[in-house]
Amino acid sequence: MPSGPGSWSARTAGSRGSGGWSSIGAGRADAFAQDVLWCTLSTPPEEPPVRDVRVYRTGGGPVLVYGSWPNRIQIGWTLPHRRYGHIAALGLDHVKERLVRAVPRYATLIRDQIRTPADLGVLDVFSARAERWVADGLVLIGDAAHTHSPIGAQGINLAVQDAVVLHPLLARALAEGDTSAERLAEFERRRGPDIAAVMRMQTLQSRAILSQGAFTTRVRPRLTRALRHTPIYRKILQRMAYGNPSIRIADAGVCGRT
């Protein structure tokens, strides 16, 4: 999961100054106006794994539950931007009980495993894309090039896809002794449209999750259950989670095999 705004690599690359990197920087987009209070909990081995994102709607903001490996879940409570301090001031027990009321299924785990404020993290939710991903001898990938909201948990998948696309391009550039920005820009030309599409889809996804009203709380859950086992639902879900489905780690060289 992204741990905060931007990426260290992008900011560092932007600090070189007159050497040619100064225009590489991240453009932040606050499309969600939310923070996420986050925690990871260990589940008993007999607990069925959570295989998708579950949204629990409460008066205090939607709470999202993700499955995590191995035998873990991640819980994210969406809060208005910069409002966690007001809730935290009421004490850790108050925060825990708010989570318990939102996801009573995990009440025991929350009460037993959240012992100190250090067991919770607050994510500043935003998306960002560096103005440029390449310079002479430098390529940004993953969060360094494009930071995503944690709501869809897509970041790691997109970073791996970046590496898969970049590998053959970079191997050829190194073999031919040309790692200029012009040569490396092929990577951004290939991946840029994919990332733009994911960001648009994630914005829509986040607004749907965070929206309120009768349609959101009554109609949409029933519609989702009806569509869950259809091909179109799986196609949309895969696109949101994995980006471009044509990018696969199938090359033996990429996998490190000989």
LUMMI-55623 format. One record per residue: residue in three letters; chain; y, x, z of N, C-alpha, C in turn. Coordinates in steps of 0.2 Angstrom, whole numbers, plus 2048, in hexadecimal, padded with zeros to 3 digits. Layout:
N
ATOM  rest  kette  n_Y  n_X  n_Z  ca_Y  ca_X  ca_Z  c_Y  c_X  c_Z
ATOM   Ala      A    Y    X    Z     Y     X     Z    Y    X    Z
...
This chain:
258
ATOM  rest  kette  n_Y  n_X  n_Z  ca_Y  ca_X  ca_Z  c_Y  c_X  c_Z
ATOM   Met      A  7FA  804  800   800   800   800  806  804  800
ATOM   Pro      A  80B  803  7FD   812   806   7FD  814  806  804
ATOM   Ser      A  817  80C  807   819   80C   80E  820  80C  80F
ATOM   Gly      A  824  80B  809   82B   80B   80A  82F  80B  803
ATOM   Pro      A  835  80C  804   839   80B   7FD  838  811  7F9
ATOM   Gly      A  837  810  7F3   837   816   7EE  831  81A  7EF
ATOM   Ser      A  832  820  7ED   82C   825   7EE  830  82C  7EF
ATOM   Trp      A  82C  830  7F3   82F   837   7F4  830  83B  7EE
ATOM   Ser      A  82B  83A  7EA   82B   83E   7E4  830  83D  7DF
ATOM   Ala      A  832  836  7DE   837   834   7DA  83E  836  7DD
ATOM   Arg      A  83F  836  7E3   845   838   7E6  846  83F  7E6
ATOM   Thr      A  841  843  7E7   841   84A   7E6  843  84D  7DF
ATOM   Ala      A  83F  84A  7DB   840   84B   7D4  848  84A  7D2
ATOM   Gly      A  84B  845  7D5   852   843   7D3  857  848  7D6
ATOM   Ser      A  854  84D  7DA   859   851   7DE  85A  858  7DB
ATOM   Arg      A  857  859  7D5   858   860   7D3  85F  861  7D0
ATOM   Gly      A  862  85C  7CE   869   85D   7CC  86A  85F  7C4
ATOM   Ser      A  86D  865  7C3   86F   866   7BC  869  869  7B8
ATOM   Gly      A  863  86A  7BB   85D   86C   7B8  85A  867  7B3
ATOM   Gly      A  85C  861  7B3   85A   85C   7AF  856  856  7B2
ATOM   Trp      A  855  856  7B8   852   851   7BB  856  84C  7BF
ATOM   Ser      A  85D  84D  7BF   861   849   7C3  861  841  7C1
ATOM   Ser      A  85F  840  7BB   85F   839   7B9  859  835  7BA
ATOM   Ile      A  854  838  7BD   84E   835   7BF  84F  832  7C6
ATOM   Gly      A  84F  82B  7C6   850   828   7CD  84D  821  7CD
ATOM   Ala      A  84C  81E  7D2   849   817   7D3  84F  812  7D3
ATOM   Gly      A  84E  80D  7CF   852   807   7CF  84F  801  7D3
ATOM   Arg      A  851  800  7D9   84E   7FB   7DD  850  7F4  7DB
ATOM   Ala      A  84B  7F0  7DC   84C   7E9   7DA  849  7E5  7E0
ATOM   Asp      A  84E  7E1  7E4   84C   7DD   7E9  84B  7D6  7E7
ATOM   Ala      A  845  7D5  7E4   843   7CF   7E1  840  7CA  7E6
ATOM   Phe      A  83F  7CD  7EC   83B   7C9   7F1  83F  7C7  7F7
ATOM   Ala      A  844  7CB  7F9   848   7CA   7FF  843  7C9  805
ATOM   Gln      A  83E  7CC  806   839   7CC   80B  837  7D2  80E
ATOM   Asp      A  835  7D3  814   832   7D8   817  82B  7D6  819
ATOM   Val      A  826  7DA  81A   81F   7D8   81B  81D  7DC  822
ATOM   Leu      A  81C  7D8  827   819   7DB   82D  811  7DC  82C
ATOM   Trp      A  80F  7E2  82C   808   7E4   829  804  7E7  82F
ATOM   Cys      A  7FD  7E5  82F   7F9   7E9   833  7F2  7E9  830
ATOM   Thr      A  7EE  7ED  832   7E7   7EE   830  7E2  7ED  836
ATOM   Leu      A  7DD  7E9  835   7D9   7E7   83A  7D2  7E9  838
ATOM   Ser      A  7CD  7EB  83D   7C6   7EC   83B  7C3  7E6  83C
ATOM   Thr      A  7BE  7E4  838   7BA   7DE   839  7B3  7DF  83A
ATOM   Pro      A  7AF  7DB  83E   7A8   7DC   83F  7A4  7DD  839
ATOM   Pro      A  79F  7E1  839   79B   7E2   833  798  7DB  830
ATOM   Glu      A  797  7D6  834   794   7D0   832  79A  7CB  82F
ATOM   Glu      A  7A0  7CD  830   7A5   7C9   82D  7A5  7C9  825
ATOM   Pro      A  7A5  7C3  822   7A5   7C3   81B  7AB  7C7  818
ATOM   Pro      A  7AB  7CB  813   7B1   7CE   810  7B6  7C9  80D
ATOM   Val      A  7BC  7CB  80E   7C1   7C7   80A  7C2  7CA  803
ATOM   Arg      A  7C1  7C6  7FE   7C0   7C9   7F7  7C7  7C7  7F3
ATOM   Asp      A  7CB  7C3  7F6   7D1   7C2   7F3  7D7  7C2  7F8
ATOM   Val      A  7DD  7C0  7F5   7E3   7BF   7FA  7E3  7B8  7FC
ATOM   Arg      A  7E3  7B7  803   7E4   7B1   806  7EB  7B0  809
ATOM   Val      A  7EE  7AA  808   7F4   7A9   80A  7F4  7A3  80F
ATOM   Tyr      A  7F7  7A5  815   7F7   7A0   81A  7FE  79E  81B
ATOM   Arg      A  800  798  81A   807   796   81B  809  793  821
ATOM   Thr      A  80E  796  824   810   794   82B  818  793  82B
ATOM   Gly      A  81B  790  830   822   78F   830  826  796  830
ATOM   Gly      A  822  79B  832   826   7A1   833  825  7A6  82D
ATOM   Gly      A  822  7A3  827   822   7A7   821  81A  7A8  820
ATOM   Pro      A  818  7A8  819   811   7A9   818  80E  7B0  81A
ATOM   Val      A  808  7AF  81C   804   7B5   81F  7FF  7B6  81A
ATOM   Leu      A  7FE  7BC  817   7F9   7BE   812  7F4  7C2  815
ATOM   Val      A  7ED  7C1  813   7E8   7C5   816  7E4  7C8  810
ATOM   Tyr      A  7E3  7CE  810   7DF   7D2   80B  7D9  7D5  80E
ATOM   Gly      A  7D4  7D5  80A   7CE   7D9   80C  7CF  7E0  80A
ATOM   Ser      A  7CD  7E5  80F   7CE   7EC   80E  7C7  7EF  810
ATOM   Trp      A  7C6  7F5  80D   7BF   7F8   80E  7C0  7FE  813
ATOM   Pro      A  7BB  7FF  817   7B5   7FB   818  7B6  7F7  81E
ATOM   Asn      A  7B4  7F1  81E   7B4   7EC   824  7BB  7EC  827
ATOM   Arg      A  7C0  7EB  823   7C7   7EA   825  7CA  7E4  822
ATOM   Ile      A  7D0  7E2  825   7D4   7DD   822  7DB  7E0  823
ATOM   Gln      A  7E0  7DE  81E   7E7   7DF   81F  7EA  7D9  81F
ATOM   Ile      A  7EF  7D8  824   7F3   7D2   825  7FA  7D4  824
ATOM   Gly      A  7FD  7D0  820   804   7D1   81F  808  7CA  820
ATOM   Trp      A  80D  7CA  824   811   7C5   826  818  7C6  823
ATOM   Thr      A  819  7C1  81E   820   7C2   81A  825  7BF  81F
ATOM   Leu      A  82B  7C3  81F   830   7C1   823  837  7C2  81F
ATOM   Pro      A  83C  7BE  821   842   7BF   81D  845  7C6  81E
ATOM   His      A  848  7C9  819   84A   7D0   819  84E  7D2  81F
ATOM   Arg      A  84B  7D7  823   84F   7DA   829  84F  7D5  82F
ATOM   Arg      A  84A  7D1  82F   84A   7CC   835  845  7CE  83A
ATOM   Tyr      A  841  7D3  838   83B   7D5   83D  83E  7D7  844
ATOM   Gly      A  844  7DA  844   847   7DC   84A  848  7D7  84F
ATOM   His      A  84A  7D1  84D   84B   7CB   851  844  7C9  854
ATOM   Ile      A  83F  7C9  850   839   7C7   852  836  7CC  857
ATOM   Ala      A  836  7D2  856   834   7D7   85A  837  7D7  861
ATOM   Ala      A  83D  7D5  861   841   7D5   867  83E  7D1  86C
ATOM   Leu      A  83A  7CC  86A   836   7C7   86E  830  7CA  871
ATOM   Gly      A  82E  7D0  86F   828   7D3   872  822  7D3  86E
ATOM   Leu      A  81D  7D8  86F   817   7D9   86B  813  7D3  86B
ATOM   Asp      A  812  7D0  872   80E   7CA   873  810  7C4  86E
ATOM   His      A  817  7C3  86E   819   7BE   86A  817  7BF  863
ATOM   Val      A  818  7C5  860   816   7C6   859  80F  7C5  858
ATOM   Lys      A  80B  7C7  85D   804   7C6   85C  802  7BF  85C
ATOM   Glu      A  805  7BB  860   803   7B4   860  806  7B0  85A
ATOM   Arg      A  80B  7B2  857   80D   7AF   851  808  7B1  84C
ATOM   Leu      A  805  7B7  84B   800   7B8   847  7FA  7B4  848
ATOM   Val      A  7F8  7B3  84E   7F2   7AF   850  7F3  7A8  84E
ATOM   Arg      A  7F9  7A5  84F   7FA   79E   84D  7FA  79E  845
ATOM   Ala      A  7FC  7A3  841   7FB   7A3   83A  7F4  7A4  837
ATOM   Val      A  7F0  7A8  83B   7EA   7A9   838  7E5  7A9  83E
ATOM   Pro      A  7E4  7A3  841   7DF   7A3   847  7D8  7A6  846
ATOM   Arg      A  7D6  7A6  840   7CF   7A9   83F  7CF  7B0  841
ATOM   Tyr      A  7D4  7B3  841   7D4   7BB   843  7D8  7BC  84A
ATOM   Ala      A  7D8  7B6  84E   7DB   7B7   854  7D9  7BC  859
ATOM   Thr      A  7D2  7BD  859   7CF   7C2   85E  7D1  7C9  85B
ATOM   Leu      A  7D0  7CA  855   7D2   7D1   852  7D9  7D2  853
ATOM   Ile      A  7DE  7CE  852   7E5   7CF   853  7E6  7D1  85B
ATOM   Arg      A  7E4  7CD  85F   7E5   7CE   866  7E2  7D4  869
ATOM   Asp      A  7DC  7D6  866   7D9   7DC   869  7DB  7E3  866
ATOM   Gln      A  7DD  7E2  85F   7DE   7E9   85C  7E6  7EA  85B
ATOM   Ile      A  7EA  7E5  85C   7F1   7E7   85B  7F3  7E8  863
ATOM   Arg      A  7F4  7EE  865   7F5   7F0   86C  7FC  7F3  86D
ATOM   Thr      A  7FF  7F6  868   806   7F9   868  80A  7F7  862
ATOM   Pro      A  810  7F8  862   814   7F7   85C  812  7FB  856
ATOM   Ala      A  80F  801  858   80D   806   853  807  803  84F
ATOM   Asp      A  804  7FE  851   7FF   7FB   84D  801  7F6  848
ATOM   Leu      A  808  7F5  848   80B   7F1   843  810  7F5  83E
ATOM   Gly      A  810  7F3  838   815   7F7   834  819  7F2  830
ATOM   Val      A  820  7F4  82F   824   7EF   82B  825  7F2  824
ATOM   Leu      A  824  7EE  81F   825   7F1   818  82B  7ED  815
ATOM   Asp      A  82F  7F1  813   835   7EF   80F  833  7ED  808
ATOM   Val      A  833  7E7  806   82F   7E5   800  834  7E5  7FA
ATOM   Phe      A  833  7E9  7F5   837   7E9   7EF  833  7EC  7EA
ATOM   Ser      A  835  7EC  7E4   832   7EF   7DE  838  7F4  7DB
ATOM   Ala      A  835  7F9  7D8   83A   7FE   7D5  837  801  7D0
ATOM   Arg      A  83B  804  7CB   838   808   7C5  83D  80D  7C4
ATOM   Ala      A  83A  813  7C4   83F   819   7C2  842  818  7BC
ATOM   Glu      A  848  81B  7BB   84C   81A   7B5  848  81E  7AF
ATOM   Arg      A  845  824  7B1   841   827   7AC  83B  82A  7B0
ATOM   Trp      A  835  82B  7AD   82F   82D   7B0  82E  834  7AE
ATOM   Val      A  831  837  7AA   82F   83E   7A7  836  842  7A7
ATOM   Ala      A  835  849  7A8   83A   84E   7A6  836  854  7A4
ATOM   Asp      A  839  859  7A2   835   85F   7A0  831  861  7A6
ATOM   Gly      A  82A  861  7A5   825   864   7AA  824  85F  7AF
ATOM   Leu      A  826  859  7AF   825   854   7B4  824  84D  7B2
ATOM   Val      A  81F  84A  7B5   81D   843   7B4  81C  83F  7BA
ATOM   Leu      A  81F  83A  7BB   81E   835   7C1  819  830  7BF
ATOM   Ile      A  815  82F  7C4   810   829   7C3  80F  826  7C9
ATOM   Gly      A  80C  820  7C9   80B   81C   7CF  812  81A  7D3
ATOM   Asp      A  812  81A  7D9   818   818   7DD  81E  81C  7DB
ATOM   Ala      A  81D  822  7D9   823   827   7D8  826  824  7D1
ATOM   Ala      A  823  820  7CD   826   81E   7C7  827  816  7C8
ATOM   His      A  823  813  7CB   824   80B   7CB  821  809  7D2
ATOM   Thr      A  825  807  7D6   823   804   7DD  823  7FD  7DD
ATOM   His      A  81D  7FA  7E0   81C   7F3   7DF  81C  7F0  7E6
ATOM   Ser      A  81D  7E9  7E7   81C   7E5   7ED  815  7E6  7EF
ATOM   Pro      A  814  7E6  7F5   80D   7E6   7F8  809  7E0  7F7
ATOM   Ile      A  80D  7DA  7F5   80A   7D4   7F6  804  7D3  7F1
ATOM   Gly      A  804  7D6  7EB   7FE   7D6   7E7  7F9  7DB  7E8
ATOM   Ala      A  7FB  7E1  7EC   7F6   7E6   7ED  7F4  7EA  7E6
ATOM   Gln      A  7F9  7EA  7E2   7F7   7ED   7DB  7F9  7F5  7DB
ATOM   Gly      A  7FC  7F7  7DF   7FF   7FE   7DF  7FA  803  7DD
ATOM   Ile      A  7F4  804  7E1   7F0   809   7E0  7EC  808  7D9
ATOM   Asn      A  7EB  802  7D7   7E7   801   7D0  7EC  803  7CB
ATOM   Leu      A  7F2  802  7CB   7F7   804   7C6  7F8  80C  7C6
ATOM   Ala      A  7F8  80F  7CC   7F8   816   7CC  7F2  819  7C9
ATOM   Val      A  7EC  816  7CA   7E6   819   7C7  7E6  818  7BF
ATOM   Gln      A  7E9  813  7BD   7EA   812   7B6  7EF  817  7B3
ATOM   Asp      A  7F4  818  7B7   7F9   81D   7B4  7F5  824  7B3
ATOM   Ala      A  7F1  826  7B8   7EE   82C   7B8  7E9  82C  7B2
ATOM   Val      A  7E5  827  7B0   7E1   826   7AB  7E4  827  7A4
ATOM   Val      A  7EA  824  7A4   7EE   824   79D  7F1  82B  79C
ATOM   Leu      A  7F3  82E  7A2   7F7   834   7A2  7F2  83A  7A0
ATOM   His      A  7EC  83A  7A3   7E7   840   7A2  7E7  843  79B
ATOM   Pro      A  7E5  83F  796   7E4   842   790  7EB  844  78D
ATOM   Leu      A  7F0  840  78E   7F7   842   78B  7F9  849  78E
ATOM   Leu      A  7F8  84A  795   7FA   850   798  7F5  856  796
ATOM   Ala      A  7EF  854  796   7EA   85A   794  7EC  85C  78D
ATOM   Arg      A  7EE  858  788   7F0   85A   782  7F6  85E  782
ATOM   Ala      A  7FB  85C  786   802   85F   786  801  866  789
ATOM   Leu      A  7FD  867  78E   7FB   86D   791  7F8  872  78C
ATOM   Ala      A  7F3  86F  789   7EF   873   784  7F4  876  77F
ATOM   Glu      A  7F9  872  77D   7FD   874   777  803  877  77A
ATOM   Gly      A  804  878  780   80A   87C   783  810  878  783
ATOM   Asp      A  810  871  782   816   86E   782  816  868  787
ATOM   Thr      A  81A  869  78C   81B   864   792  822  862  792
ATOM   Ser      A  825  862  78C   82C   860   78C  82C  858  78E
ATOM   Ala      A  832  856  790   833   84F   791  832  84B  78B
ATOM   Glu      A  834  84D  785   832   849   77F  82B  848  77E
ATOM   Arg      A  827  84D  77F   820   84D   77E  81D  848  784
ATOM   Leu      A  81F  849  78A   81C   845   78F  81E  83E  78F
ATOM   Ala      A  824  83C  78C   826   835   78B  821  831  788
ATOM   Glu      A  81C  833  785   817   82F   782  814  82B  788
ATOM   Phe      A  813  82E  78E   810   82A   794  814  824  795
ATOM   Glu      A  81A  825  796   81F   81F   798  81F  81A  792
ATOM   Arg      A  81F  81C  78C   81E   817   787  818  813  787
ATOM   Arg      A  813  816  789   80C   812   789  80C  80E  790
ATOM   Arg      A  80E  811  795   80D   80D   79B  813  808  79D
ATOM   Gly      A  819  80A  79B   81F   806   79C  81E  7FE  79B
ATOM   Pro      A  81B  7FC  795   81A   7F5   794  815  7F2  799
ATOM   Asp      A  810  7F5  79B   80B   7F3   7A0  80E  7F2  7A7
ATOM   Ile      A  812  7F7  7A9   815   7F6   7AF  81B  7F1  7AF
ATOM   Ala      A  81E  7F0  7AA   823   7EB   7AA  820  7E4  7AA
ATOM   Ala      A  81A  7E3  7A7   817   7DD   7A7  814  7DB  7AE
ATOM   Val      A  811  7E0  7B2   80F   7DF   7B8  815  7DD  7BD
ATOM   Met      A  81A  7E1  7BC   820   7DF   7C1  823  7D8  7C0
ATOM   Arg      A  823  7D6  7B9   825   7CF   7B8  820  7CA  7BB
ATOM   Met      A  819  7CB  7BA   814   7C7   7BD  814  7C7  7C5
ATOM   Gln      A  815  7CD  7C8   816   7CD   7CF  81C  7CA  7D2
ATOM   Thr      A  821  7CA  7CE   827   7C6   7D1  826  7BF  7D1
ATOM   Leu      A  822  7BC  7CC   820   7B5   7CC  81B  7B3  7D1
ATOM   Gln      A  817  7B8  7D2   811   7B7   7D7  815  7B7  7DE
ATOM   Ser      A  819  7BC  7DF   81C   7BC   7E6  820  7B6  7E7
ATOM   Arg      A  824  7B3  7E2   828   7AD   7E3  824  7A7  7E5
ATOM   Ala      A  81E  7A7  7E1   819   7A2   7E2  817  7A2  7EA
ATOM   Ile      A  815  7A8  7EC   812   7A8   7F3  817  7A7  7F8
ATOM   Leu      A  81D  7A9  7F7   823   7A8   7FC  826  7A2  7FB
ATOM   Ser      A  825  79E  7F6   829   797   7F5  827  792  7FB
ATOM   Gln      A  82B  78D  7FB   829   788   800  829  781  7FD
ATOM   Gly      A  827  77C  800   828   775   7FD  821  772  7FD
ATOM   Ala      A  821  76C  7FB   81A   768   7FB  816  76B  7F5
ATOM   Phe      A  818  76D  7EF   814   76F   7EA  811  776  7EC
ATOM   Thr      A  814  77A  7F0   812   780   7F2  80C  77F  7F7
ATOM   Thr      A  80D  77B  7FC   809   77A   802  803  775  801
ATOM   Arg      A  804  771  7FC   7FF   76C   7FB  7FB  76C  7F4
ATOM   Val      A  7FF  76C  7EF   7FD   76C   7E8  7FA  773  7E6
ATOM   Arg      A  7FE  778  7E7   7FB   77E   7E4  7F5  781  7E7
ATOM   Pro      A  7F4  780  7EE   7ED   782   7F0  7E7  77F  7ED
ATOM   Arg      A  7E8  778  7EC   7E3   774   7E9  7E2  776  7E1
ATOM   Leu      A  7E7  777  7DE   7E7   77A   7D7  7E3  780  7D7
ATOM   Thr      A  7E5  785  7DB   7E2   78C   7DB  7DA  78B  7DC
ATOM   Arg      A  7D8  787  7E1   7D1   786   7E2  7CE  783  7DC
ATOM   Ala      A  7D1  77F  7D9   7CE   77C   7D3  7CD  781  7CD
ATOM   Leu      A  7D2  786  7CD   7D2   78A   7C7  7CE  791  7C9
ATOM   Arg      A  7CC  792  7CF   7CA   798   7D2  7C3  79A  7CE
ATOM   His      A  7BF  796  7CC   7B9   798   7C8  7B9  797  7C1
ATOM   Thr      A  7BF  797  7BE   7C0   796   7B7  7C2  79D  7B4
ATOM   Pro      A  7C0  79E  7AD   7C2   7A5   7AA  7C9  7A6  7AA
ATOM   Ile      A  7CE  7A1  7AA   7D5   7A3   7AA  7D7  7A5  7B0
ATOM   Tyr      A  7D5  7A3  7B6   7D7   7A5   7BC  7D5  7AD  7BD
ATOM   Arg      A  7CE  7AE  7BB   7CC   7B5   7BC  7D0  7BA  7B8
ATOM   Lys      A  7D2  7B7  7B2   7D6   7BC   7AD  7DD  7BD  7B0
ATOM   Ile      A  7E0  7B8  7B3   7E7   7B9   7B6  7E6  7BD  7BC
ATOM   Leu      A  7E1  7BC  7C0   7E0   7C0   7C6  7DF  7C8  7C4
ATOM   Gln      A  7DB  7C9  7BF   7DA   7D0   7BD  7E0  7D3  7BA
ATOM   Arg      A  7E4  7CF  7B7   7EA   7D2   7B4  7EF  7D4  7B9
ATOM   Met      A  7EF  7D0  7BE   7F4   7D1   7C4  7F2  7D7  7C8
ATOM   Ala      A  7EB  7D8  7C9   7E8   7DD   7CD  7E8  7E4  7CA
ATOM   Tyr      A  7E6  7E4  7C3   7E4   7EA   7C0  7E9  7EB  7BA
ATOM   Gly      A  7EE  7E7  7B9   7F2   7E9   7B3  7EF  7E8  7AC
ATOM   Asn      A  7EF  7EE  7A8   7EC   7EE   7A2  7E5  7EE  7A2
ATOM   Pro      A  7E1  7E9  7A0   7DA   7EA   7A1  7D6  7EE  79C
ATOM   Ser      A  7DA  7F1  797   7D7   7F5   792  7D6  7FC  795
ATOM   Ile      A  7DA  7FE  79A   7DA   805   79D  7D4  805  7A2
ATOM   Arg      A  7CF  809  7A0   7C9   80A   7A4  7C8  812  7A5
ATOM   Ile      A  7C5  813  7AB   7C2   81A   7AC  7BC  81B  7A9
ATOM   Ala      A  7BB  81C  7A3   7B5   81C   79F  7B4  823  79C
ATOM   Asp      A  7B9  827  79C   7B9   82E   799  7B6  833  79E
ATOM   Ala      A  7B0  836  79C   7AD   83B   7A1  7B2  840  7A3
ATOM   Gly      A  7B6  842  79F   7BB   847   7A1  7C0  845  7A7
ATOM   Val      A  7C2  83E  7A6   7C6   83B   7AB  7C2  83B  7B2
ATOM   Cys      A  7BC  839  7B2   7B8   839   7B8  7B6  83F  7BB
ATOM   Gly      A  7B7  845  7B7   7B5   84B   7BA  7AE  84E  7B9
ATOM   Arg      A  7AB  84A  7B4   7A4   84C   7B2  7A4  850  7AC
ATOM   Thr      A  79F  854  7AC   79E   859   7A6  798  857  7A2
